[in-house]
Amino acid sequence: MARKKNCARRSVKPSKAQNIPTARDSSTAGPIDAASLIDKSHTLLAQSNFELAIKFLDRALELEPSNVEARELVGIAELEAGDEDRGREHLLHLFPPHVTEPPSHPSPYLYLAQSASEPQEALGYYSTATAMLEKRIAEQDRKGKGKQQGDAEDEEEVDEDRQMAVTALVAMIEIWMSDLCMEEAAEKNCDDLIQRALSISPNDAEVKLSLASIRMSQSRFEDAKNVVISLYNDLEGREPFDPILPALPVRLALSRLLLEHNLHLEALDILSTVREEDTLNIEGAYLEGWALYLRAEAIKENPSLLTTAAKAEGAGEDAENDEPMSVEECLSESMRSLVECARLYEDQEYEDEGIGSHVAELLEELTKNGVVPAIHDEEDEDGDVEMA
């Protein structure tokens, strides 16, 4: 299991027409100071324009080498732009012996944890950051007690702190379940960390998924299944782009766990939202094809599943009452998704060789068995369903 990143890495190329102002730029009303450069860099960072933000911040540091805010922001910008060495060098300058006191807020610790090469180093930074966040959350909760209606800005800040805290705790759990899984203290530490995460945000989808993974690793399969079903029930019936739905990577992880528990229709339900929101998502296309393949195999072993599915689809006033897909239909739909996945895989030069090899293996088997990809109304025979 790979260590989860708290902040997604993005690569955005700034416009070459934009230039960083100098202290004597005649186009400005007066000399440029560090504060104005930092303000501009905040805007650029929000736009993911990291390269230009770095130029502004480098200039700010030329003017004020001891400016802590500029140092932290340029470190973050370098990390987001992909230069981990330079980013870490800047962030480490926020700590003794370069300064008297270490940072009193969690951001530098979280970025250093994400970019750490050793698991123990990452855990150290995550531990400090989560302790800070938990203290802030507790203080905010105490202040909030007795207030009938909290300030919207304060509530947003509390929510952000809670999200950062649970994300960091989940990242620590994943380190213990992967890099340090053979350590004697791994299981206890995972249990302790997940309890802390649940106490902060008991309904968070990522936290529930982490809990399910822990229970799976402990061979408590029924407990894990109950957690996964509970999370699915929270999301069942949600339309694509519903703000209640968690981020796409979380839904993909949930789909994988649903498939591990042979909950094929539930996985397909979640995957349908992923596929509609991002038609170019390779993992979404792969899991959809794999789920349909597994559904066909399950029906072959237990034909009564068709009867059960028909009864379920017929229940409720709003049900469409469509007949459940047969084995042949499942396989045809599976091949359609897998062919699309193979095309996207090649177009995007995707790096996950495991997905690529499994898709190729499934397509070879389906082709040998005479399966042809389904064609939907919006497709034509010379369109997306053609195999490369």
KEGUBA-258691 format. One record per residue (C-alpha): residue number from 1; residue in three letters; x, y, z. Coordinates in steps of 0.001 Angstrom, whole numbers. Example, Ala and Ser with C-alpha at 12.3 -4.5 7.8 and 13.67 -1.06 7.14 Angstrom:
// KEGUBA-258691
+-----+-----+---------+---------+---------+
|   i |  aa |      c1 |      c2 |      c3 |
+-----+-----+---------+---------+---------+
|   1 | Ala |   12300 |   -4500 |    7800 |
|   2 | Ser |   13670 |   -1060 |    7140 |
+-----+-----+---------+---------+---------+
//
This chain:
// KEGUBA-258691
+-----+-----+---------+---------+---------+
|   i |  aa |      c1 |      c2 |      c3 |
+-----+-----+---------+---------+---------+
|   1 | Met |       0 |       0 |       0 |
|   2 | Ala |    1561 |    3312 |   -1065 |
|   3 | Arg |    1817 |    6126 |    1389 |
|   4 | Lys |    -994 |    8560 |     817 |
|   5 | Lys |    -166 |   12104 |    -157 |
|   6 | Asn |   -1954 |   14892 |    1651 |
|   7 | Cys |   -1650 |   17336 |   -1225 |
|   8 | Ala |   -1932 |   16217 |   -4840 |
|   9 | Arg |    1054 |   16899 |   -7075 |
|  10 | Arg |     110 |   19004 |  -10084 |
|  11 | Ser |    2171 |   20331 |  -12965 |
|  12 | Val |     944 |   23584 |  -14477 |
|  13 | Lys |    3053 |   25551 |  -16909 |
|  14 | Pro |    2830 |   29330 |  -16398 |
|  15 | Ser |    2377 |   31661 |  -19308 |
|  16 | Lys |    5736 |   32654 |  -20731 |
|  17 | Ala |    4387 |   36154 |  -21302 |
|  18 | Gln |    4313 |   36776 |  -17559 |
|  19 | Asn |    7451 |   38186 |  -15965 |
|  20 | Ile |    8369 |   38750 |  -12364 |
|  21 | Pro |    8695 |   42460 |  -11494 |
|  22 | Thr |   11992 |   43806 |  -10219 |
|  23 | Ala |   12494 |   46334 |   -7464 |
|  24 | Arg |   12859 |   49070 |  -10070 |
|  25 | Asp |   10157 |   47985 |  -12491 |
|  26 | Ser |    9028 |   51173 |  -14202 |
|  27 | Ser |    5539 |   49729 |  -14847 |
|  28 | Thr |    4736 |   49807 |  -11144 |
|  29 | Ala |    3735 |   52780 |   -9049 |
|  30 | Gly |    6703 |   52334 |   -6715 |
|  31 | Pro |    9350 |   49877 |   -5553 |
|  32 | Ile |    8296 |   46263 |   -5131 |
|  33 | Asp |    8463 |   44978 |   -1558 |
|  34 | Ala |    8456 |   41421 |    -190 |
|  35 | Ala |    4892 |   41690 |    1139 |
|  36 | Ser |    3429 |   42498 |   -2288 |
|  37 | Leu |    5423 |   39676 |   -3891 |
|  38 | Ile |    4139 |   37240 |   -1274 |
|  39 | Asp |     554 |   38408 |   -1823 |
|  40 | Lys |     923 |   37788 |   -5552 |
|  41 | Ser |    2443 |   34368 |   -4910 |
|  42 | His |    -633 |   33336 |   -2883 |
|  43 | Thr |   -2784 |   34006 |   -5951 |
|  44 | Leu |    -425 |   32081 |   -8195 |
|  45 | Leu |    -305 |   29115 |   -5816 |
|  46 | Ala |   -4107 |   29028 |   -5707 |
|  47 | Gln |   -3995 |   28836 |   -9518 |
|  48 | Ser |   -1388 |   26020 |   -9364 |
|  49 | Asn |    1018 |   28323 |  -11203 |
|  50 | Phe |    3972 |   27065 |   -9200 |
|  51 | Glu |    6822 |   28080 |  -11483 |
|  52 | Leu |    5869 |   31731 |  -11547 |
|  53 | Ala |    5076 |   31712 |   -7824 |
|  54 | Ile |    8613 |   30444 |   -7185 |
|  55 | Lys |   10046 |   33395 |   -9127 |
|  56 | Phe |    8067 |   35884 |   -7069 |
|  57 | Leu |    9040 |   34181 |   -3825 |
|  58 | Asp |   12714 |   33925 |   -4759 |
|  59 | Arg |   12640 |   37674 |   -5363 |
|  60 | Ala |   10926 |   38211 |   -2000 |
|  61 | Leu |   13714 |   36246 |    -298 |
|  62 | Glu |   16325 |   38352 |   -2063 |
|  63 | Leu |   14718 |   41398 |    -483 |
|  64 | Glu |   14095 |   39754 |    2912 |
|  65 | Pro |   16198 |   36589 |    3388 |
|  66 | Ser |   14727 |   35960 |    6850 |
|  67 | Asn |   11077 |   36184 |    5758 |
|  68 | Val |    9556 |   32989 |    7177 |
|  69 | Glu |    6352 |   33139 |    5138 |
|  70 | Ala |    8221 |   33483 |    1844 |
|  71 | Arg |   10545 |   30631 |    2831 |
|  72 | Glu |    7651 |   28309 |    3634 |
|  73 | Leu |    5684 |   29190 |     502 |
|  74 | Val |    8634 |   28697 |   -1842 |
|  75 | Gly |    9311 |   25326 |    -207 |
|  76 | Ile |    5717 |   24270 |    -805 |
|  77 | Ala |    5797 |   25601 |   -4374 |
|  78 | Glu |    8993 |   23697 |   -5153 |
|  79 | Leu |    7499 |   20476 |   -3774 |
|  80 | Glu |    4294 |   20932 |   -5753 |
|  81 | Ala |    6329 |   21676 |   -8888 |
|  82 | Gly |    8191 |   18401 |   -8415 |
|  83 | Asp |   11590 |   19458 |   -7028 |
|  84 | Glu |   11582 |   17642 |   -3695 |
|  85 | Asp |   15216 |   18390 |   -2847 |
|  86 | Arg |   14861 |   22154 |   -3179 |
|  87 | Gly |   11453 |   22138 |   -1528 |
|  88 | Arg |   12693 |   20241 |    1498 |
|  89 | Glu |   15793 |   22433 |    1735 |
|  90 | His |   13614 |   25540 |    2008 |
|  91 | Leu |   11239 |   23974 |    4546 |
|  92 | Leu |   14088 |   22690 |    6720 |
|  93 | His |   15318 |   26290 |    6956 |
|  94 | Leu |   12205 |   26934 |    9066 |
|  95 | Phe |   13700 |   24746 |   11822 |
|  96 | Pro |   16636 |   25158 |   14215 |
|  97 | Pro |   19528 |   25806 |   13830 |
|  98 | His |   18403 |   28162 |   11048 |
|  99 | Val |   15823 |   29784 |   13342 |
| 100 | Thr |   15315 |   29940 |   17100 |
| 101 | Glu |   11946 |   28156 |   17254 |
| 102 | Pro |   10399 |   25521 |   14956 |
| 103 | Pro |    7117 |   26305 |   13145 |
| 104 | Ser |    4057 |   26496 |   15381 |
| 105 | His |    1590 |   25470 |   12631 |
| 106 | Pro |    1209 |   22081 |   10900 |
| 107 | Ser |    1778 |   22899 |    7226 |
| 108 | Pro |    5608 |   22517 |    7050 |
| 109 | Tyr |    5453 |   19268 |    9034 |
| 110 | Leu |    2828 |   17816 |    6693 |
| 111 | Tyr |    4805 |   18676 |    3553 |
| 112 | Leu |    8020 |   17291 |    5021 |
| 113 | Ala |    6170 |   14113 |    6019 |
| 114 | Gln |    4826 |   13645 |    2496 |
| 115 | Ser |    8265 |   14072 |     937 |
| 116 | Ala |   10178 |   11993 |    3509 |
| 117 | Ser |   12157 |    9071 |    2128 |
| 118 | Glu |   12109 |    7071 |    5379 |
| 119 | Pro |    8893 |    5905 |    7119 |
| 120 | Gln |   10077 |    6826 |   10611 |
| 121 | Glu |   10903 |   10360 |    9490 |
| 122 | Ala |    7464 |   10695 |    7912 |
| 123 | Leu |    5804 |    9409 |   11094 |
| 124 | Gly |    7707 |   11941 |   13174 |
| 125 | Tyr |    6514 |   14893 |   11130 |
| 126 | Tyr |    2960 |   13533 |   10876 |
| 127 | Ser |    2856 |   12993 |   14654 |
| 128 | Thr |    3825 |   16582 |   15361 |
| 129 | Ala |    1325 |   17943 |   12830 |
| 130 | Thr |   -1576 |   15840 |   14099 |
| 131 | Ala |    -825 |   16797 |   17710 |
| 132 | Met |    -994 |   20471 |   16709 |
| 133 | Leu |   -4217 |   19963 |   14782 |
| 134 | Glu |   -5900 |   17965 |   17533 |
| 135 | Lys |   -5004 |   20675 |   20049 |
| 136 | Arg |   -6452 |   23351 |   17770 |
| 137 | Ile |   -9615 |   21320 |   17196 |
| 138 | Ala |  -10090 |   20835 |   20930 |
| 139 | Glu |   -9629 |   24566 |   21551 |
| 140 | Gln |  -12061 |   25443 |   18780 |
| 141 | Asp |  -14614 |   22978 |   20154 |
| 142 | Arg |  -14331 |   24529 |   23615 |
| 143 | Lys |  -14814 |   28011 |   22213 |
| 144 | Gly |  -17764 |   26831 |   20156 |
| 145 | Lys |  -19640 |   25463 |   23156 |
| 146 | Gly |  -22339 |   27801 |   24349 |
| 147 | Lys |  -22570 |   29598 |   21015 |
| 148 | Gln |  -25924 |   29191 |   19310 |
| 149 | Gln |  -24526 |   29882 |   15878 |
| 150 | Gly |  -20852 |   29857 |   15028 |
| 151 | Asp |  -19141 |   32214 |   12643 |
| 152 | Ala |  -19111 |   30695 |    9129 |
| 153 | Glu |  -15425 |   31451 |    8666 |
| 154 | Asp |  -14556 |   29835 |   12003 |
| 155 | Glu |  -16579 |   26737 |   11127 |
| 156 | Glu |  -14795 |   26457 |    7788 |
| 157 | Glu |  -11446 |   26665 |    9571 |
| 158 | Val |  -12492 |   23918 |   11999 |
| 159 | Asp |  -13581 |   21710 |    9092 |
| 160 | Glu |  -10244 |   22248 |    7348 |
| 161 | Asp |   -8351 |   21325 |   10512 |
| 162 | Arg |  -10433 |   18182 |   10939 |
| 163 | Gln |   -9821 |   17150 |    7338 |
| 164 | Met |   -6065 |   17738 |    7607 |
| 165 | Ala |   -5925 |   15804 |   10873 |
| 166 | Val |   -7778 |   12716 |    9604 |
| 167 | Thr |   -5827 |   12716 |    6336 |
| 168 | Ala |   -2565 |   12753 |    8268 |
| 169 | Leu |   -3758 |   10017 |   10632 |
| 170 | Val |   -4815 |    7854 |    7677 |
| 171 | Ala |   -1394 |    8440 |    6098 |
| 172 | Met |     260 |    7235 |    9316 |
| 173 | Ile |   -1930 |    4131 |    9322 |
| 174 | Glu |    -889 |    3339 |    5760 |
| 175 | Ile |    2783 |    3614 |    6714 |
| 176 | Trp |    2259 |    1113 |    9537 |
| 177 | Met |     311 |   -1187 |    7199 |
| 178 | Ser |    2948 |   -1084 |    4456 |
| 179 | Asp |    6527 |     -33 |    5260 |
| 180 | Leu |    6321 |   -1018 |    8931 |
| 181 | Cys |    3800 |   -3860 |    8760 |
| 182 | Met |    6261 |   -6360 |   10239 |
| 183 | Glu |    6880 |   -4248 |   13347 |
| 184 | Glu |    5479 |   -5701 |   16566 |
| 185 | Ala |    3669 |   -2458 |   17396 |
| 186 | Ala |    2033 |   -2103 |   13954 |
| 187 | Glu |   -1388 |   -3504 |   14823 |
| 188 | Lys |   -1754 |   -1570 |   18078 |
| 189 | Asn |    -595 |    1644 |   16466 |
| 190 | Cys |   -3101 |    1227 |   13642 |
| 191 | Asp |   -5912 |     649 |   16143 |
| 192 | Asp |   -4878 |    3700 |   18179 |
| 193 | Leu |   -4601 |    5923 |   15121 |
| 194 | Ile |   -7942 |    4873 |   13646 |
| 195 | Gln |   -9669 |    5566 |   16955 |
| 196 | Arg |   -8204 |    9065 |   16963 |
| 197 | Ala |   -9397 |    9598 |   13401 |
| 198 | Leu |  -12885 |    8316 |   14228 |
| 199 | Ser |  -13088 |   10619 |   17238 |
| 200 | Ile |  -12345 |   13603 |   14985 |
| 201 | Ser |  -14530 |   12690 |   12011 |
| 202 | Pro |  -16531 |    9460 |   12507 |
| 203 | Asn |  -18361 |    9719 |    9185 |
| 204 | Asp |  -15397 |   10548 |    6984 |
| 205 | Ala |  -15264 |    8170 |    4008 |
| 206 | Glu |  -11465 |    7911 |    4011 |
| 207 | Val |  -11463 |    7057 |    7707 |
| 208 | Lys |  -14067 |    4315 |    7188 |
| 209 | Leu |  -12058 |    2869 |    4307 |
| 210 | Ser |   -8962 |    2844 |    6481 |
| 211 | Leu |  -10898 |    1090 |    9239 |
| 212 | Ala |  -12054 |   -1547 |    6740 |
| 213 | Ser |   -8474 |   -2081 |    5549 |
| 214 | Ile |   -7278 |   -2542 |    9128 |
| 215 | Arg |   -9990 |   -5096 |    9826 |
| 216 | Met |   -9090 |   -6945 |    6618 |
| 217 | Ser |   -5439 |   -7105 |    7669 |
| 218 | Gln |   -6577 |   -8514 |   11025 |
| 219 | Ser |   -8619 |  -11203 |    9206 |
| 220 | Arg |  -11777 |   -9725 |   10698 |
| 221 | Phe |  -13503 |  -10031 |    7354 |
| 222 | Glu |  -17089 |   -9717 |    8558 |
| 223 | Asp |  -16257 |   -6533 |   10476 |
| 224 | Ala |  -14531 |   -5144 |    7381 |
| 225 | Lys |  -17520 |   -6036 |    5209 |
| 226 | Asn |  -19906 |   -4300 |    7608 |
| 227 | Val |  -17832 |   -1115 |    7451 |
| 228 | Val |  -17764 |   -1202 |    3651 |
| 229 | Ile |  -21514 |   -1803 |    3428 |
| 230 | Ser |  -22151 |    1010 |    5887 |
| 231 | Leu |  -20110 |    3396 |    3747 |
| 232 | Tyr |  -21862 |    2230 |     580 |
| 233 | Asn |  -25264 |    2769 |    2208 |
| 234 | Asp |  -24256 |    6360 |    2957 |
| 235 | Leu |  -23612 |    6923 |    -749 |
| 236 | Glu |  -26221 |    4696 |   -2397 |
| 237 | Gly |  -28453 |    6491 |   -4861 |
| 238 | Arg |  -26275 |    9590 |   -5091 |
| 239 | Glu |  -26105 |   11105 |   -8552 |
| 240 | Pro |  -22771 |   11980 |  -10183 |
| 241 | Phe |  -21337 |   15344 |   -9098 |
| 242 | Asp |  -23323 |   15236 |   -5861 |
| 243 | Pro |  -21180 |   17214 |   -3353 |
| 244 | Ile |  -21909 |   14531 |    -752 |
| 245 | Leu |  -19881 |   12027 |   -2772 |
| 246 | Pro |  -16246 |   11711 |   -1658 |
| 247 | Ala |  -13360 |   12406 |   -4029 |
| 248 | Leu |  -12825 |   10062 |   -6976 |
| 249 | Pro |   -9802 |    8253 |   -5447 |
| 250 | Val |  -11887 |    7449 |   -2360 |
| 251 | Arg |  -14722 |    6076 |   -4481 |
| 252 | Leu |  -12270 |    3978 |   -6477 |
| 253 | Ala |  -10817 |    2574 |   -3249 |
| 254 | Leu |  -14336 |    1834 |   -1992 |
| 255 | Ser |  -15131 |      44 |   -5264 |
| 256 | Arg |  -12071 |   -2161 |   -4850 |
| 257 | Leu |  -13117 |   -3113 |   -1317 |
| 258 | Leu |  -16671 |   -3828 |   -2463 |
| 259 | Leu |  -15280 |   -6166 |   -5106 |
| 260 | Glu |  -13108 |   -7890 |   -2503 |
| 261 | His |  -16328 |   -8718 |    -652 |
| 262 | Asn |  -18059 |   -9884 |   -3873 |
| 263 | Leu |  -20444 |   -6920 |   -3814 |
| 264 | His |  -20320 |   -6497 |   -7584 |
| 265 | Leu |  -23525 |   -4526 |   -8139 |
| 266 | Glu |  -22691 |   -2133 |   -5320 |
| 267 | Ala |  -19236 |   -1555 |   -6814 |
| 268 | Leu |  -20767 |    -901 |  -10237 |
| 269 | Asp |  -23160 |    1597 |   -8669 |
| 270 | Ile |  -20254 |    3609 |   -7210 |
| 271 | Leu |  -18197 |    3235 |  -10392 |
| 272 | Ser |  -21035 |    4643 |  -12485 |
| 273 | Thr |  -20565 |    8007 |  -10733 |
| 274 | Val |  -16814 |    7878 |  -11331 |
| 275 | Arg |  -17223 |    7047 |  -15011 |
| 276 | Glu |  -19711 |    9858 |  -15610 |
| 277 | Glu |  -17634 |   12451 |  -13772 |
| 278 | Asp |  -14349 |   11499 |  -15457 |
| 279 | Thr |  -14650 |    9627 |  -18743 |
| 280 | Leu |  -10840 |    9521 |  -19068 |
| 281 | Asn |  -10225 |    7836 |  -15721 |
| 282 | Ile |   -8275 |    4666 |  -16475 |
| 283 | Glu |   -8799 |    2971 |  -13122 |
| 284 | Gly |  -12535 |    3664 |  -13307 |
| 285 | Ala |  -12784 |    1968 |  -16719 |
| 286 | Tyr |  -10641 |    -936 |  -15516 |
| 287 | Leu |  -12632 |   -1556 |  -12333 |
| 288 | Glu |  -15913 |   -1311 |  -14227 |
| 289 | Gly |  -14738 |   -3964 |  -16691 |
| 290 | Trp |  -13384 |   -6160 |  -13893 |
| 291 | Ala |  -16590 |   -5809 |  -11837 |
| 292 | Leu |  -18746 |   -6833 |  -14813 |
| 293 | Tyr |  -16454 |   -9809 |  -15483 |
| 294 | Leu |  -16696 |  -10909 |  -11845 |
| 295 | Arg |  -20464 |  -10460 |  -11927 |
| 296 | Ala |  -20672 |  -12789 |  -14942 |
| 297 | Glu |  -18531 |  -15383 |  -13176 |
| 298 | Ala |  -20708 |  -15161 |  -10067 |
| 299 | Ile |  -23889 |  -15714 |  -12083 |
| 300 | Lys |  -22318 |  -18745 |  -13770 |
| 301 | Glu |  -21659 |  -20278 |  -10358 |
| 302 | Asn |  -25011 |  -19225 |   -8896 |
| 303 | Pro |  -27754 |  -18554 |  -11493 |
| 304 | Ser |  -30179 |  -17656 |   -8700 |
| 305 | Leu |  -28393 |  -14302 |   -8457 |
| 306 | Leu |  -30404 |  -13205 |  -11489 |
| 307 | Thr |  -33661 |  -13906 |   -9675 |
| 308 | Thr |  -32444 |  -12071 |   -6578 |
| 309 | Ala |  -31367 |   -9078 |   -8638 |
| 310 | Ala |  -34683 |   -8993 |  -10492 |
| 311 | Lys |  -36589 |   -8882 |   -7202 |
| 312 | Ala |  -34348 |   -6099 |   -5919 |
| 313 | Glu |  -34790 |   -4032 |   -9068 |
| 314 | Gly |  -38536 |   -4493 |   -8944 |
| 315 | Ala |  -38755 |   -3114 |   -5409 |
| 316 | Gly |  -39636 |     524 |   -4841 |
| 317 | Glu |  -41888 |    2904 |   -6703 |
| 318 | Asp |  -39078 |    4533 |   -8676 |
| 319 | Ala |  -37416 |    1348 |   -9895 |
| 320 | Glu |  -36871 |    1102 |  -13648 |
| 321 | Asn |  -37802 |   -2599 |  -13614 |
| 322 | Asp |  -35131 |   -3450 |  -16174 |
| 323 | Glu |  -34166 |   -7075 |  -16418 |
| 324 | Pro |  -30809 |   -7801 |  -14735 |
| 325 | Met |  -27961 |   -8425 |  -17163 |
| 326 | Ser |  -27289 |  -11985 |  -18212 |
| 327 | Val |  -23852 |  -13587 |  -18233 |
| 328 | Glu |  -23464 |  -12769 |  -21925 |
| 329 | Glu |  -24495 |   -9143 |  -21413 |
| 330 | Cys |  -22138 |   -8730 |  -18464 |
| 331 | Leu |  -19224 |  -10078 |  -20476 |
| 332 | Ser |  -20045 |   -7891 |  -23472 |
| 333 | Glu |  -20260 |   -4789 |  -21272 |
| 334 | Ser |  -17071 |   -5853 |  -19534 |
| 335 | Met |  -15237 |   -6084 |  -22823 |
| 336 | Arg |  -16513 |   -2641 |  -23845 |
| 337 | Ser |  -15097 |   -1096 |  -20657 |
| 338 | Leu |  -11813 |   -3003 |  -20915 |
| 339 | Val |  -11304 |   -2031 |  -24578 |
| 340 | Glu |  -11869 |    1586 |  -23603 |
| 341 | Cys |   -9447 |    1161 |  -20695 |
| 342 | Ala |   -6780 |    -282 |  -23010 |
| 343 | Arg |   -7154 |    2683 |  -25361 |
| 344 | Leu |   -6927 |    5211 |  -22508 |
| 345 | Tyr |   -3964 |    3305 |  -21067 |
| 346 | Glu |   -2050 |    3651 |  -24312 |
| 347 | Asp |   -3110 |    7248 |  -24996 |
| 348 | Gln |   -2099 |    8435 |  -21532 |
| 349 | Glu |    1048 |    6259 |  -21299 |
| 350 | Tyr |    -211 |    5102 |  -17914 |
| 351 | Glu |    2484 |    3821 |  -15554 |
| 352 | Asp |     570 |    1154 |  -13608 |
| 353 | Glu |    1805 |   -2008 |  -15325 |
| 354 | Gly |    -438 |   -4172 |  -13153 |
| 355 | Ile |   -3591 |   -2691 |  -14642 |
| 356 | Gly |   -2181 |   -2874 |  -18163 |
| 357 | Ser |   -1229 |   -6532 |  -17951 |
| 358 | His |   -4510 |   -7552 |  -16296 |
| 359 | Val |   -6575 |   -5731 |  -18925 |
| 360 | Ala |   -4588 |   -7411 |  -21716 |
| 361 | Glu |   -5095 |  -10805 |  -20066 |
| 362 | Leu |   -8851 |  -10300 |  -19700 |
| 363 | Leu |   -9266 |   -9049 |  -23252 |
| 364 | Glu |   -7350 |  -12039 |  -24613 |
| 365 | Glu |   -9615 |  -14419 |  -22695 |
| 366 | Leu |  -12822 |  -12655 |  -23754 |
| 367 | Thr |  -11738 |  -12568 |  -27393 |
| 368 | Lys |  -10909 |  -16301 |  -27374 |
| 369 | Asn |  -14377 |  -16985 |  -25981 |
| 370 | Gly |  -15998 |  -15050 |  -28819 |
| 371 | Val |  -17176 |  -12117 |  -26726 |
| 372 | Val |  -17701 |   -8848 |  -28607 |
| 373 | Pro |  -17845 |   -5443 |  -26936 |
| 374 | Ala |  -21265 |   -3936 |  -26350 |
| 375 | Ile |  -22181 |    -917 |  -28458 |
| 376 | His |  -24265 |    1783 |  -26819 |
| 377 | Asp |  -26590 |    4144 |  -28652 |
| 378 | Glu |  -24120 |    7020 |  -28440 |
| 379 | Glu |  -21340 |    4899 |  -29976 |
| 380 | Asp |  -20828 |    3612 |  -33493 |
| 381 | Glu |  -18994 |     568 |  -34688 |
| 382 | Asp |  -15989 |    2598 |  -35853 |
| 383 | Gly |  -15757 |    4643 |  -32646 |
| 384 | Asp |  -14553 |    4073 |  -29135 |
| 385 | Val |  -15191 |     360 |  -29085 |
| 386 | Glu |  -12599 |    -518 |  -31711 |
| 387 | Met |   -9598 |   -2376 |  -30332 |
| 388 | Ala |   -6208 |    -922 |  -31090 |
+-----+-----+---------+---------+---------+
//
